[in-house]
Amino acid sequence: MSITTTGRAIGRAVDRIEGPQKVTGTARYAYEHETEYPLYLYPVQSEIARGRVARIDARSAEALPGVVIVITHENAPQLADTHDKELAVLQSDEVAFRGQYVGAVVAESFEVARHAARLVSVVYDEESHDVGLRADRVDLYAPDQLNAGFETDTAEGDVDGALSSAAVTLDETYTTPMEHNNPMEPHTTVAVWDEGDLTLYDSTQGVHTVRRTVARIFGLERDRVRVVAPHVGGGFGSKGLPHANTILTTLAAQMIEGRPIKFALTRQQMFSGVGYRTPTIQRIRLGADEEGRLTAISHDVIELSAKIKEFAEQTASATRTMYATENRRTTHRLAALDLPVPSWMRAPGEAPGMYALEVAMDEMAERCDLDPIEFRTRNEPEVDAETGLPYSSRNLIACLREGAERFGWEGRDPTPRARRDGRWLIGTGVAAAMYPVYRMPGTRARVRSLGEGRYAVEIGAVDIGTGTWTALTQIAADALGVGIGAIELRIGDTNLPSASVAGGSSGITVWGSTIFEAARLFRERHGEDPSEGDTVEAGTPDNPETENYSMSAFGAYFAEARVDEDTGEVRVPRMTGVFAVGQVINAQTARSQFIGGMTMGLGMALHEESLVDERFGHVVNHDFAEYHIPTNADVGEIDVAWIDEEDPHVNPMGSKGIGEIGIVGSPAAVANAVYHATGVRVRDLPITPDKLLR
């Protein structure tokens, strides 16, 4: 069953419901929740990358007026569960990476806590560390499985034989650097213990995820833990799972019960303890026949994990299904290093993996003497090669054609360096992308009549700035057959029914489906004229179509690059993105999501790179002064559109996730445009002037 959207709320460009709160400063983020007589925490972080804490002298810090306590592994209480070593805060003297929490100061003010933390003297028994990712390491290993449950390696057909007999071949290596998520709001936790009950105001992508984790680690029943996050200032994946900062704050508050503890990470601290995108080394081999049809694809990935905890990114997963060929192989190998734990960053796996694949496809199109769009069209698959299932909808070719028309691709001279404007070399590039439709378990929604035709719709989802407040209100209104003004949405609190994390572009798919199911049952039981207080709660309905169809969103990206021939400076004055994402819930917030994703892809292509000093094992450019993300001056015109795509199989709304598809192909489009402008193929992101001049 699907929602009829004609004349209804879904699909309209509705202003953000929480917009007035945000522009007037009344929308409360984690740090801003009112608490009585709060204390402030500042961490003591390790200054070595590997070893042990030999001695800690906190006397000078403890003597400072305003300091309440200095916490170290010597006086911290034992946690109930220390299985997750990343979260086993202050449970031993072991140091696993530079920047790890080895202590914390709690004081009456942030300034005193920060000053006191610098007075804590720590002596280490330092051991040699290893933080270098290289393809020739002898200790690379295959993880049991990848993030999101993907297989580590896949193989189909005779890849080596097909490559050796191919008319046209490519064998190149592409690299992407370590990158940090850097949402505008830093990771923040406010912890309040009250007679054994714990309340956390947390900047998180999943309040119920935090509750489950904190309850387990502290040995609490879940109903003793409440997590509140009505507004979150961005996450990009880094807030999808609890990190050590949440555990440290909770532990400190437990030791000083009765006083709330606030801990907001500084920008520098966010580079060492809340995840990052693993760097990758990707070897791609392609083979094609005389007509430009792929005969083989091989995608071998090397990336890093932390010794303290494994994280294996699914970098080559999209290669398994993106283009048609009978011979296909993908592999993933990890280097376990003395570094913080990598984690999710917007479109984990797909973003770096499709960058490499789509640049390789651009190179292969040139070798086959084909236009890049024509080359992709010739290799469009009929079914999902990995599962053998047909696609519920796959309108990639329509996206490419629509994008080509909007961008002005026709008549493009394929010759590099063919266009210039004075000393500026001008080029254009194209790329394609996909992102899976994920469904996460564990979501429930509640519908309650408030009387007089109004309804409370309650679900423990979180809005991380994407427009969830508005989109779920639109879905609820259509599901109940009322206007938007009749819906009172309640989200961002574990007192509400359980919801999955805001991640994997799955939120609207899962939460919306669950709201629709609760609304359906509500009408079935209580009719069109319910009594005040009538309530129905329901879980996410099963979707049997997942057994019959492969479900993904698709996109096509076009970019124009201008490169200064003398300095190597790169400018991208315009980009176009066209997407096939099923039914768009809110045209206004969706457009913002696409523009944001493409902007992040622009940063990935030209700017973002976390530089690790291998001598000391830490990121040296750990602030916005040296870790550059695109600003207004870097972003030109971004034209966004989507095609009309009806997909009744994905969910009752017919929608697909949009939070991540915007970034996936955009770095490759920029890279391909830079090559077309200069004739210099840079395969190592980011594309900086030195690489072009070299």
N, C-alpha and C positions, 0 to 999 in steps of 0.2 A: 504494500500500500504506500502511496506517496501523497505528499501535500499538493493540492492545487494552489498555485501561487498567483494566478491572475487576480489582480485587484487586492491582493493581500499584502502582508508585511514583508515576507521573504522576497528578496531581490531588490527592494527599494534602497535608496541612498538615505538611510536614516541617520540623523546626527547622533553622536555618542551620548548615551543616556547619562553617563558620569561626567560628561564634558564640563558642565557648570561647576561641579565640585573641583575639578582639576584646575580650571583657570582661576578659581577664587581661592585656591589653596586649602580647601576644606576636605579634600580627599586624603585620608590618612594612610601613609605608607608605614612600614614596620617601625621605624625609629620614632615616628611622630605620635604613636598611641600614648594617651595620657596614663601615667602611672605615678603613684605617690612615692616621693623620696627615692628616686632611682639612683643606683650606683653605676659606674662606668668601668668597662673592662678594656684593657689594652694588652695585647699579647707580647710575650717574649719569644722571639723566633730564632731558630738555630742559625748559626753563622758558618756551619760546615755542611757538607753534602752527605757525609756518611761517618758514622762513629757512635760514640756514647757520651753522655753527660757525665763527667767525672765529679764535678763539684758545682754547686750553686750557692752564691753568697747574696742573700737578699736583705742583709741588715741595713744598708744605706737606703734602700727603697722603703723598707718597713718603717724607718725612722722619719720619713717625710710626712709632714702634716697632711691629713686628708686620705692617706692610704689606709684601707680597711684590711686587706689581706694580700699576700703574694702566694700564688698557688704554683706548685711544681709537682713533679712525679713523686716527690718525697712526702707530700701531705695531701695529695688528691685522693678522694675516695675511690674504691675499686668499682669499676663499672660491672654491670651484670652480664654483659655480652661484649667480648673483645674480639670476636671472630673477624670483623671488618677492621683491618689494621689502620686504614685511613681514618677511621672514626674512634679508634682506641686512644683517645687523647689523654696525655699525661699518665699513662699506665705503665711506662717503663722508662729506662734511661736511654733507650735506643734512638738514634737519629737516622732517618731514612732518606732525607732530602734537605737541602738548604731552604730555610723558611718555615720548616715544621715548627709547630708550637711546642716549646719546651717549658713554658711557664706563662703566667698571666698575672697582671696587677689589677686589683679592683680598688677603686678610689671614689671619692665624693664628686669628682669632676673628671671630664675627659682629659683636660690638660694635665692634671696631677697624675692620672694613671699613665699617660704617655711619658711624662718626665720620669716617673718612678721606674717604668719598664726599662728605661735606658740606664738606670742605676744598678740593675740586677747584673751581677757578674757571673758569667758561666764559663767554666773550664771544661774543655772537651778532650776525650781520647779520640783523636781523629784517625780515620782509616782512609785509604785511597779510594777514590770514587770513580765512577764510569758514567759519563753522560753523553757520549758521542754516538750518534746514529749514522751508520755507514752500511753500504750494501755488501761489503766484504767481511763483515763480522762472521766469526765461526760459530757463534753461540745463538744465532737466530733459531727460533723454534715456531712450530705451528700450534696455535691455541686450540683448545677443544672445540670452541665455537666462537662466533663473532657477536658483536653487539646486536641486539634485537633477535638473537637466535639464528642468525644466518650461518650456513655451513662455511667452514674455513676455506676449503678448496672445492672446486667443481671441475668436471671434465666431461666433454662430449665429443665423440668422433676422434679423428686422427689429426690433431693440431699440427704436429711437427711435419707429418707427411704433406698436409695441405699447404703449409708455409713453404716447404722446399720446392713444391711444384707450381706455386702461384706465379701468374704472369707479372704481378706487381706486388712488391712487399714493402713493409716498413718495420723498422726495429729501432725504437727510440726510448729514452728514459726521461721521465718528467718528475719534478720534485715540487712539493709544497712545504712551506715552513711551519713551525709551531706558531699558532695563532691563539689569542686570548679573546674571550667573549666580550668583556667590557660593557655590560649594560649600564645605562646612566645611573640608576640607583645601585649602590654597592650592596653586597650581601650584608644583611643586617638581621640580628636576632635580639629580641627583648624577652627575657625569661623571668617568670614570676611563679615562685612556689608558695602555696598557701595550704598548710595542714596536709601535706602529702599530695595535693593536686597541683598540676603544672599547667600554666598557660604560656604559650609562646606566640608572640607577634613576630612573624618571620617573613622575610622576603623570599618567597618560594614559588615554584611553579606547581606545587602539589601539596596542599595542607594535609591531606590524609596520608601521603607518602611520608611526610615529616613525622606525623603522629606515630605511624607504625614503627618507623626506625627508632625514634627517641624512646618510645615505650619499651621496645625490645632491649635497647642498650642500657636503660636505667631500671629494667626489671619491673615495670609498671603495667597495670592493666590499662588497656587503651582508653577506657572511659575516664581515666584519671588525667589524661592529657588532652588539652584543647589547643589547637593551632589556628591562628587568625591571620588572614591575608586578603583583605578586600581589594587592595590596589597594590600592584607590583610594577616597579619602574624598569621593566625589561628583564630578560633572562638569557635568551638565545641558547638555552640548553644548560647553562651553567647552574641554574637554580632548579633543575629538574630532579636532582637528588640532594639530600642533605649532605653538607660537608662538615669538616671538623669545627668550623666556627660555631655552628649551631650546638654541637655537643659541648664545646668549651664553655659557651655562655650558660647552658643548662647546668653543667657541673658546678660552675661558680655560684649560680643562684641557689643550688642545693646546699652549698656550704654556708651560705649566708641567708638562710630562709627568712622571709619577711621583707626583704628589700629587693625590688626588681633590679635586674642587671641588663644594661644595654651594651651591645657590641656591634658597631658598624665598621666594617673593614675600610681602610684607606685604599686609595687607588693602587698604591704600590703593593699592598698586602694581597690584592686580588690576583696578582701574578704568581702567587706561590701556593694557594690552598683551595681554589674553587674550580679546578679543572681548566682544560684548554684543548684545542684541536691538535692532535698528534701530527708531527711532520710526517711526510710520506716520501718514499722513493718508489716510483712506479715504472716498470718496464712494460711497454705495450708493443706487441707484434701483430701486424695485420697482413693478411694476404687477400688478393683480389684477382679475378679473371680479367680477360681483355675487355669485357664490357663494364667493368667497374663494380661487379658484384662480389661481396666479401666471401671468401672461401675459408677463412680462419681468423679467429681472434684469440689472442693470449694476453692476459693482464696479470702481472705478478707484482705484488705489493709488499714493501718492507716499511714497517712503522714501529713506533716505540710503545712500550708500556712501562709502568713503574714496578720496581721490585717489590714494593710494599703491597701492591694490589694490581691485579691484571685488568686491563681494559683493551679490547681488541676491536678496532673500528672496521666496519664493513665496506672498505673503500672500493672494492671491485664488484660490489653486488649489482649495481645497475648494468654493468657490462654483460651480465649473464642473460639479459633480456632485451637490451635496447635495440640491437640490430640483428638482422637475419643472417645466419650462417650455420652450416651443419657441423662445424668444428670449432669448439670453444673451450677455453680453459682459464680458470682464475685461481690464484693462490694468495695467501696472506701469511707473512712471517713477522714475528715480533722480536724486538730487542728489549730485554728487561734492564732498565737503567735506574740510576740513583737520582730520580727526578720525582716531582709531585705527580699525582695520578692524573692522567688525561681523562677526559670525559666528553659529554655531548657538547657540540657546538653546532649551531644552526645547520641543518641537513648533514648530520654526521655521516661520513662515508660517501654519500652521494656527491657532496660539494667538491671535495678534492678528487674523488674518483672520476666524476664526469668532466672535470676540468681536463684531466689527462686524456680521457677517451675522446673528447670533442676536439681537442687540439690535434690529436692523432688523426681523427677523421678529416680535419682540414688539410693536414699534410698529405693524407692518402688521396683525397679528392684532387689535389694538385698533381700528384704523380699519375693519376688516372686520366688527367686532362679533362676533368669534369667540374662543372660548377658545384660548389659545396652543398647547395640545396638539392640539386639533381642527384648527387652522390648519395645523400641520405635517403632520398625518395626511392632510389633503386634498391636500397637495403632495408626497406621497411618490412618488418615481420608480419606474418599473418596471424600468428599466435604467440603467446609467451613461451619463449624457447626453454625456459627453466622448468615450467610446470606443465607445458603442453596445453594450457587452457586458453580459450579465446579471451580477448580483452572485453571488459564490460563496455568500454568505449576507449578508443585510441585515436585522437584527432591531431596527432603530431603534424602530419602533412598539411592539414588545414591551417595549423598555427604557422608553419613555415611560409605558406603561400600568403596568408593574410599579413604576416609580418613583413614579407618581402615587398608587398604592395604599399604598406604604410611607411616603410623605411625608404623606399625608392631604390630597390636592389636591381631592378631590370636595367640592362645596359651597362652593368658594372664591368670595367676592364679588370680581368683577373691578374694582370701583370703587377707585381710589387713595384713600388716607387713610381707608379704611373701618374699620380696626381700630386701637385704641390701648390702651396700658396706662399710665395716668397720662400723663406727658409723652412716653412712647415711642410712636412710630408704628410699626406692624407691617405688613410686607408679605411676599409670597412670590413667587418667580420661578422660571421654568423655562427651560432651553436644551437644545439637542441638539448633537451633534458627531460627526465622523468622523475617522479617521486611517488613512492608507494602510498596507497591508502591503508593506513594502519588502524587497527581496532584494538584498544586496550581493555582489559577486563576490570571488573570491580566497581562499576558505576551504578548508582541508583538516583532516582529523582522523586520528589514529592509534590503533589498538586493539592492545594487546599482552597476551598471556597471562602472568600472574605465577605460574601454577601453582596447584594446589589450589582451582580455581574462582574465582580472583581475577584482575582485569584492570586494567591501566593504560590510561586514556583520556586522550590528550594533544591539546590544541588551544590555539593561541595567543590565546585569547579573554581578555577582561579583565572582572573583576567590579568595577563602580564603586559598589558598595554595594547593588545591586538584588537580589542573591540568586543570581547566576550560578553560584557554586560549588555551590549546592544543586540548582538546577533542572537543570543539565547532568548532575549525578550521577544525578538521578532519570531523566532521559531515557536516559542510558547504561545504567542498570540495566534498564529496560524493553526497550531495544533488544537487549540481550544475554541477556535472560531470567534475570537474577540479582537478588539483593537489593542494596539500596543499600550495605550494608557490604562487598560484594565489589568495589566500584569504587574505584579510586585515581585521582582526577581531578587533572590537571596543567594549569594555565593560567597566563597572565600572563608569558610569556617567549618571546622570539623564537627560542630554541633549540627551541621546539615548532613544529608545523606552522602555516603561515600562517593567520591569521583576520582577518575584516573588523572594522571598528571597532564599538565598542559605541555605536551611534547609530541614530536613525531607528526606534527600537523594533524593530530587525531582528535583534538578537543571537540570541535563542532560535530564531527562525525559521530563520536561516542556520546557526548553529552546531549546533542540534539536528538539523536535516535532515542535516548532514554527518556527525555522530556516528552517526545512524541508518544512513546509507549505509555507513559504515565497519564498523559492527556487522553489517550484512546481508552484506557481502562476507566478513567474518571467519568468520561461521558457514558461509557457502557453501564456503569453502576449508578450514576447519579443524574444522568440526563442533562438537558439544556438549562434546567432551572434548579440547581442544587441548593440545599440548605446551607446556611453559614456554618462553617466548621467541617463540612464533608471533606474527607481526605482520602487520597490514594497514593501509595508509594509503589514504584516499580523499578525493576532492573533493566539493563540494556537487553533488548530482544536479540535472539539469535538471528543471524542473516544467512540462510541456507545458500544464497547466491555466491558466497565466498568459496563454495565447493565447485562452482560451475564457471566462475570467471576470474581472471586476473584483473586487479583494479589498481590503477595508477593515474596520477595527474601528469600532464605533459606541458612543455613550453618551448617556445622558439625565441631566440635572443639575437638582436642585431646591435652592432655598435660601430660608431665612427671614431677613429683615433687620429689625432694630429700630433706629430712628433717633431720637435725642433731638431733640425739636422745638425746644428752646432753643439747643443747642450744635451740632447737626449731627453729633454723634458717631454712628458706625455700628457696630453689633454684629451678628454673624451667629451666632446660637446653635445653628443646626443646618443641615446640608447632607445631601443624599442623592444618591448616584450609582449608576446601574445600567448595566452594560456588556454588550456583546455582542462577545466577544473569542475565540470558538472555545473550544478546550479550555484551561482554566487548568492550568498545569504544577504550581504549588505554591500552594495556597489561602492559606497564611500569608504568604508573601512578596508574592503578588499583592495581597492586601488592603493591605499596607503601601504598595505602589506606587501604588495608586489613592488612598489617603488622602494620600500625599505629593503627588501631582499636583493633587488638589483643594485642598490647602493652598496650593500654589504659585499656583493660580488665584485663591484668596482674596487672596493677597498682590498679585497683578496687579490685581485689582479695586479694592483699597482702599489699598494702601500703596506699592508699588514704583514708584520714579521716580528716574532719574539726571538731575540738573539740571546742564546745561552753562552755565557763565558765558561768554557770547559774547565778552566783552571779552578773555578770556585763553584760551579754547578748551579748558577742562578741566572735569571733573565735580567739583563742589564738595562734594557730600555723599558722599564716597568712603570711608565706613566704616560699621560697623554702628550707630554712634550716631545717624547721620542718614539712612542708607539703610535704611528699615525693612522687615524681612521678618516674616511672622507668627511669633509666639512662642506658647507655651502659653496665655497670657492672651487671645490674639486668636482662638484656634480653639475652637469649640464642639464639639458632637456631630457626627461625620461617619459616616453610615450608608452602607456600601458593599455592593453585591451584584452578581452577574452572572447572566445567564440561561444555561440549558443550551443550548448551541449546538454542533451537530455540523457541521463544515465539512471534509469529506475532501479538498477541493481545494487548500487553502492549503499544506500540508506534511504529512509523515508523522505528526506529532503532532496535527494539526488545530488548532494554536494560532495566535493572532495576537499582535502586539506589544501590550504594556500599559504600557510606560514613559511614554508621552506622552499617550495618550487621556484620562487623568485630568485633565489641565490644560485641554484644548482648549475645552471648553464651560463650565467652571465660572465664569470671570469674568463671562460674560454672564448666567448664572443669578443671580449676586449683584447685578449691575447692574439686572436686571429686577425683582428683589425690592426694591431700594432705591427704584426708581420707584414700584412698587405701594404701598410704605409712605408715600411723601412726595408723589407727584404731580409730582416734579421729575425730568425726564429729563436725566441727566448723560451726555453722549456722549464725554467726554474722560477717559480713565483717567489716574491713579487717582481714585476718587470720594472726595474729601476734604471735610471739613465746610464749608470756604469755598465750594465749588461748590454745595452744597445750600442754604446760607444766602443765597447770592447770588441 
